[in-house]
Amino acid sequence: MRNFIITTDSTADLSPEYVEKHQLRIMSLPYTIDGTTYTWENPMPVKEFYDKMRNGSLPTTSQVNPQEASALFDDILKEQDVDILHIAFSSGMSGSCSNCHLAAAEMEEKYPGRRVVIVDSLAATLGEGLFVHKAVTMKEAGKSFDETVSWLEENKLHLVHNFTVDDLFHLHRGGRLSKTAAVLGTMINLKPVLHVDDEGHLVMLSKVRGRKKSLIGLVDCMEKQIGSWKDKNDVVFISHGDCEQDARFVADLIKERLGLESFVIDYIGPTIGAHSGPGTVALFYMGDYR
């Protein structure tokens, strides 16, 4: 049975230490801020990135093109007799997944008998990261390529992503909120709770007044959605836009209300953070429905 390599996008927001430990390969989605473009290999320190956003810098991002995807896959296939499982950034948020499919077809033609399978995670940030973690865990437990792909495809709609933002302006920039709604919402301290739906798109769940209520709202949603998966969540992932204290508040509340104890807490990386902004808190786990 041929071994396989797991690849994913920089939007999975997995730490360099995790990537190195589990021998992952990363496809970089670049971001540009103040005229300089950065990548996974050449990043801006994430704290500096959010400080620049707070001071008015407006970053932009780019998707992976087919040539870049082909280059990564080709680099792996020409050096090793392996197959590739690529876990992609949500097709509902980026064209990167579609471009990876084009690259995969090119590689399978170039390397007959080898497989390059693209799994659309329908996820972003540490939601995509949690999906990768599930694949890594299966691979390291000795599961086959086909078993791992099958589990991911069968369970992707059980991967729940709920999040809240602190600054409505960034949702307006991304076309998720009208300027009027952003201005009025800011005036009355309105904080939205959003999720990623079954098609991988951002959708509003509710609106509350005040930051603390929005953080509590994330856990309220978790109590409703986790269902039969409660005892199957060996770890919960939480990412944040440079507001670790708020992320830890959510983790503590989950411990108190659901009894879950294991968490991975880390930054929302710049490619996603460019659109969600400082102060975002996102919660990821397995549940009955998204």
Secondary structure, 3 states (H helix, E strand, C coil): CCCEEEEEEHHHCCCHHHHHHCCCEEECCCEEECCEEECCCCCCCHHHHHHHHHCCCCCEECCCCHHHHHHHHHHHHCCCCCEEEEEECCCCCCCHHHHHHHHHHHHHHHCCCCCEEEEECCCCHHHHHHHHHHHHHHHHCCCCHHHHHHHHHHHHHHEEEEEECCCHHHHHHCCCCCHHHHHHHHHCCEEEEEEECCCCCEEEEEEEECHHHHHHHHHHHHHHHCHHHHHHCCCEEEEECCCHHHHHHHHHHHHHHHCCCCEEEEECCHHHHHHHCCCCEEEEEECCCC
